[in-house]
Structures are given as structure tokens and as C-alpha cells.
């Protein structure tokens, strides 16, 4: 357990030090600031308009539900066809 924790600690230190070193480049700092501002705007908008976010979630859930339903329908169809083929082989 100590070994795993030590490895995780070293990975974390490496990630943080890498991030700090990369921030020495002015372009990276600029891109980082723009990304953070953009994320902040998106989060703020989401907090101010929760109904819209729920609508997006519902749309995504509908898509997943429809894809799952279609996949199950195709699987049942394929199983029926396979059953027909097996029945035909048994008859011959």
C-alpha cells in the first residue's frame, strides 16, 4: 500500500512540476487563461440556466435510449434469422 501511495505521490508531483514548467512559456499562459475564462463562462451560464442544461441532458438520454432500443431490435432480428437458418439446417 505504501508503495502505491508513494508512486501516486510521485506522479502527482511530476504532473504539477510539469504544469508549472510549461507555464514559463507565454503562449501556454495565454492559452491557459483563455481556456479558464471560457470554462468559467460555460459554468456560469449553466448555473444561471439549469432548465436548459436539463434539456440537453434529456436530449442526450433520448439519443442513448433510442440507440439502445434500435440495437436491441437489430439483435432480436438477427437472432430470429439465425434461428431460421438453424431450423432450415435441421430440416435438411
C-alpha positions as CSV (number, residue, x, y, z in Angstrom):
1,X,0.0,0.0,0.0
2,X,2.8,2.4,0.9
3,X,4.5,1.6,-2.5
4,X,1.3,2.5,-4.4
5,X,0.8,5.7,-2.4
6,X,4.4,6.7,-3.0
7,X,4.0,6.1,-6.8
8,X,0.8,8.2,-6.8
9,X,2.6,11.0,-4.9
10,X,5.5,11.0,-7.3
11,X,3.1,11.0,-10.3
12,X,1.2,14.0,-8.8
13,X,4.5,15.9,-8.1
14,X,5.6,15.2,-11.6
15,X,2.4,16.5,-13.1
16,X,2.4,19.6,-11.0
17,X,6.0,20.4,-11.8
18,X,5.4,19.8,-15.5
19,X,2.5,22.1,-15.5
20,X,4.5,24.8,-13.7
21,X,7.4,24.5,-16.1
22,X,5.1,24.7,-19.1
23,X,3.6,27.9,-17.7
24,X,7.0,29.6,-18.2
25,X,6.1,29.8,-21.9
26,X,4.0,33.0,-22.5
27,X,1.9,31.3,-25.2
28,X,0.9,28.5,-22.8
29,X,0.0,31.0,-20.1
30,X,-2.2,32.9,-22.6
31,X,-3.9,29.7,-23.8
32,X,-4.4,28.6,-20.2
33,X,-6.0,31.9,-19.3
34,X,-8.3,31.8,-22.3
35,X,-9.4,28.2,-21.5
36,X,-10.1,29.0,-17.9
37,X,-12.1,32.1,-18.9
38,X,-14.1,30.0,-21.4
39,X,-14.8,27.3,-18.8
40,X,-15.8,29.9,-16.3
41,X,-18.3,31.4,-18.7
42,X,-19.8,28.0,-19.5
43,X,-20.1,27.0,-15.9
44,X,-21.7,30.4,-15.0
45,X,-24.2,30.0,-17.9
46,X,-25.0,26.5,-16.8
47,X,-25.7,27.7,-13.2
48,X,-27.8,30.6,-14.4
49,X,-29.8,28.4,-16.9
50,X,-30.4,25.0,-15.2
51,X,-33.5,24.2,-17.2
52,X,-31.6,24.5,-20.5
53,X,-28.9,22.1,-19.2
54,X,-31.6,19.6,-18.1
55,X,-33.0,19.8,-21.6
56,X,-29.6,19.0,-23.1
57,X,-29.3,16.1,-20.7
58,X,-32.8,14.8,-21.7
59,X,-31.9,15.0,-25.3
60,X,-28.7,13.1,-24.7
61,X,-30.6,10.5,-22.7
62,X,-33.2,10.2,-25.5
63,X,-30.4,9.6,-28.0
64,X,-28.9,6.9,-25.9
65,X,-32.3,5.3,-25.2
66,X,-33.1,5.2,-29.0
67,X,-29.7,3.8,-29.9
68,X,-30.1,1.1,-27.3
69,X,-33.6,0.3,-28.4
70,X,-32.5,0.1,-32.1
71,X,-29.6,-2.1,-31.1
72,X,-31.8,-4.5,-29.2
73,X,-34.3,-4.6,-32.1
74,X,-31.5,-5.5,-34.5
75,X,-30.2,-8.1,-32.1
76,X,-33.6,-9.7,-31.8
77,X,-34.0,-9.6,-35.6
78,X,-30.5,-11.2,-36.1
79,X,-31.4,-13.9,-33.5
80,X,-34.7,-14.7,-35.4
81,X,-32.8,-15.0,-38.7
82,X,-30.2,-17.2,-37.0
83,X,-32.9,-19.4,-35.6
84,X,-34.5,-19.7,-39.1
85,X,-31.1,-20.8,-40.5
86,X,-30.6,-23.4,-37.8
87,X,-34.2,-24.7,-38.3
88,X,-33.5,-24.9,-42.1
89,X,-30.3,-26.9,-41.4
90,X,-32.1,-29.2,-39.1
91,X,-34.8,-29.9,-41.7
92,X,-32.2,-30.8,-44.4
